[in-house]
Amino acid sequence: MTVRTTIQRLVLLAAASLFPLGAQPAEQNPYVGSRTCQACHPDVWQTFHRNPHFRSLAMEDQPESRTGCEGCHGPGGLHVSNAGDKSKIVVFPKLQPAAVLDSCLTCHSADFGKMQIRRSSHSTGEVSCISCHSIHGSQEERPLLATSERETCYACHLEIRAKFELPFRHRVNEGAVLCSDCHNPHGTPMSTWRTAQSPRMVRPAFGNDIACTNCHTDKRGPFIHEHPPVRVEGCPTCHQPHGSTNPRLLSRPAAFTLCLECHNDVMGFGLDLERGVPAPTPGFHNIAEPRFQNCVACHARIHGSNADQLFRR
């Protein structure tokens, strides 16, 4: 018999003297306090003082139902009086995601960043809080993530991980950008840009703007002359936000091919479709000529302009 086993049995015997088998501790006080948990779970208690949840013990201003171990796991009286029977206390990995969420929101419902969590893609997809967070053995103390933020997201979003390996990308793998800089994993309100079809996890900037303008503030506006795709459909109309094989994260390798997706009816662009020859306009906007194959050479303010409705300055 190990020393640890001996100590645990002594603690359980002492607790049993307070709550004999068959007794109903709930009729008295079902809460035994976190110090009792310490005897059988020293591996958790050893580092719990560095855990943000330890604040409920240190401050001593919360009721027993929201304090320490029992704040999450429920009253421990029956658990102790029944010699550590795990069925007599809440065990989080065995709970349904909705039950785990309800337990966490007992304290975290007042957090502004979690006000949309019940309608978030994670909650509706039955992703539990403890799928991302490790309450006891976290590697990152502030958000209590089970691994680094990048690796936590990559565990499910493998297709996004692949995009961050492309030649042109946001520097997530290098640590310069975090997933949470653009996304709120706990859900976001529906935005008005991109005709209200934006992914729910994209964090809005400056109240309701697209998240890209958090960093690219010069593209935010408002502009007197706006480029409709920027305001209506958002940056992903032309850019691949996670990674691309093209410079500036463009969806196509050449800018003029991207412009032609919308501006293919402008006279002088490309070929006369009926005859298959260059458009009849005298040399103007004939993209068969190299000088017209870089639209932004003239339309430099393509995201919006305060001076020219054609975005030339």
N, C-alpha and C positions, 0 to 999 in steps of 0.2 A: 504494500500500500504506500503510495507516494505521499509526500508531505502535503501537497496541494489537495489530494483526495481526503486526507484526514481533516484538514481545515474546513473543507466544504461540508463534510459530514457533521462536524461540530456546529457549524453555522446553522445547518438545517435542523439539527436537534434543538438548538436554542430557539429557532423560529417555531419549531413544532410545539415547544412549551407554551408559546404565545397563541398559536393557532393549532390545536390538536386536530388529528385526522377526523374528518366528519364534522368539524365545527364549521360555522359559517362566518368567516372573518368579515364578509361584506356587511354583516349586521352591525359590526363595530366600525373599524376603520380599515378598508381593504388596501390602503396604501401603506407600504412598509418603508419607503424611502430608498434613495439610490445607494446609500451606504450598505444596505443589505445585499444589493446586487453585486457590490464590489467583491465580496468574498468568493463568489463562484465565477465571476467574469473579470478576473484581474487584467486579462489581455485588453479588454475594452476600456476599463477604468484607468489603466496606466497612461493613456494618452488623451483621455476625455477632457482633461483640463484645458487642452488646446483647441477643443471643438467649440464652435460658436454656440452649440446647444448647452454648453456648461454655464452660459450666462444665466439661465433660469435658476441654477443652483446658487450661483455667486450672488445674484441680486436679491434672492429670497423675497421676491415681490409677486410671485405667481402662485396660484392654488396648486395643490398636489397633483391635480389632474393635468397640469401643464408644466410640470417640473421634472427635470432630469430624465432618468430611464423610463419612469412610468408615464411621463408626458406623451411618449410615443407608443410604448408597449402596453399601456393600460395598467390597472392596479395589480400588484404582485403578491397580494396576500394569499390567494388560492395557489399560486405557483409555488410559493415557499412552503406552505403548509402541506402540500402534496409532494414533497421531496423533489422539487424542481421539475414537475410534470410540465412539459412544453405545451401540452394542449390547454393548459390553464392560463395561458398568457398569449398576447398577440405575437405572432411570428411573421414578420413582414414578407419574406419571400413567398409565403403560402397564400397571401392575400391577393385578391383580384386587383388590377390596376386602379379601378374606381375606388376601392376601399382604401388603398394606400394614399390616393390623392385626397380623399376626405380627411384622412388622419393628418396629412401634412398641412392641409388648409385650415386645420383647427388653429394654427398659429400664423400661417403665412398668407391668410386670406386678405390681410390688410396691405400686402405689398402691391404697389401700383403696377409693377411689371408683370404680375400674375393675374391681373383682372380678367384676362381673356383665356385663361388656361383651360377652362372646361370646353371651349369650342376650338381649341388649338388642334393642329393636325396630329400632334403627339397623343393628346388625350383621346381624340376620336379614333385613332389607330391603336388604342389600348397599349400605349407605351407608358409604363409605370415610372413614377419618380425615381425609384431605386434602380431602374434600368440605366440611368445616367449618374445618379448620385450614390456615393458610398458613405452612409452616415457615420460609421465608426472608423473605417480605415481609409479615409480619403487621402489622395496625393496632393490635392490642392485645397487648402483649408477654407479659403473664402467661399467658393461655391460648392465645396464638398463633392467635387466630381470624383468618380472612381478612377479615371485616368486624366491625362491632360485634355483640355477642351478639344483640341484638334482630333486626338485619337478617339475621344468619346463620340464625336459626330461621325468620324470615318467608319466606326464600327457598323453603322447601318447604311450610311450614304456612300457606298463604294463607287458609284458612278461619278460622284462629285470628287472623290479622292483622285480618280483617274484624270479628271480635268485639271486638277492642280499640279499635274506632272507635265502639262503641255508647255511649249516654249514661252508663251506669253500668258501671264496669269497674275492674280493678286498674290502677294507674298505671304500666304498662310503657312506654308511648310517652313518658311524661314522665321516665323514668329512675328513678323511685322504687322500682320493683320490677323484678327481673330474672327471666327465664325459669328460670334455674338456682336461684332461691330456692325454687321448687316442684318443679322437674324435675332429674333427673340424666341428662344425655344419654348417659352411658356405661352406663346400666342400673341398676336397683335390685332388691333381693330382693322376692319376693312377700310381700305384707302379708296380715294376717288381716281387716282391715276391708273392708267392701263385699263380704263373702263371698268374699274372695280373688280378685275379678274386677277389681281396680283396675288402671289402666294401669301397665305396668312402668316407665315413665319417671318416675312420681311419686315424689319423694323423701320417704321416711317421716320423721316428726318424733318426737323423743324415743324413738327405738328402733323403734317400730312404729305410732305414731299417724298419722292422716292429716296431710298436709303443711300444711293450713290452720292447725293448732294451733301451728305455729312462730310465727305472728304473733298469732293469736286465742287466746291462752293461757287466757282465761277460759272458753272453750268446751271445754277439754280434759277437765276432770274429774280423777279419777274422781268420779262423783256417786252418792249413795245411790239416787236414783231417776233412771234413765237413760231418755232418749227413744230407743226401739229404732232408728229410722232413723239417728240420729246415730252410734251405735256399730256397727250392723250394715252399713248401706249407705253411710254417709258423707255428707259435706256436699253433694255433687252431687245428692242426692235432692231437695233443695229449691232449691239455688243453682246458678247458672251461673258457674263460677269464672273464666272469661275475660272475660265481658261480658254484659250483659243490657239490655233496654229497661225493666226494672223496678227500683225502688229495692231496695237491699240484695242486688242480683244475684239476685233471686228468679226462679224459672222461670215464675211466673204473676203477673199484675198485682195481684191481691188475695190477701191472706194466707189468707182463709177458703176460697177456691177451691183453694188448695194443700193446706190441712188436709183438705178433703173428699175428696181423692184416696185417703186412707187411712181417714178417720173418717166414711165415708158411711153406716155402719150404726148410728150412735149415735141413740137415740130422741130425737126433737125437732129433728133437723137437717132443714132444708129442708121438703119436701112429703111428704105421705102418697102414696106412689107408686101405690096402688090407686085412690084417689079424686081425686088431683090437687089436694088442698087442703092448707093448712098443717097440719103435724103436730099431733096432738091434745094434746101436752103443753102445759100452761097457760103459754104465753109463754116457756117455758124453751128456750133454744138454737134458737129459731125465727129462722133467718138471713134471713127476709123482713123482719125488723126491723133497722134500721141499727145498733142497739146491740149486736147479736150478730155483726156483720160484721167485727169486728176481734178475732180470737181472742186475740192476744197482749196485749190490754188486760187480760185476766184471767190468762191462762196466760203470764205474763211470762217465766218461766224455761224457755222451750220447749226449750233445748238440754240441760237437766238440772237437777235440784234436789236439795238436801240436806235439804229440809224438807217437801215436799209431793209426793205421787205424781202429782198432777194438774198439777204445774208452775206452781202459782199464786203461789208465792213461793220 
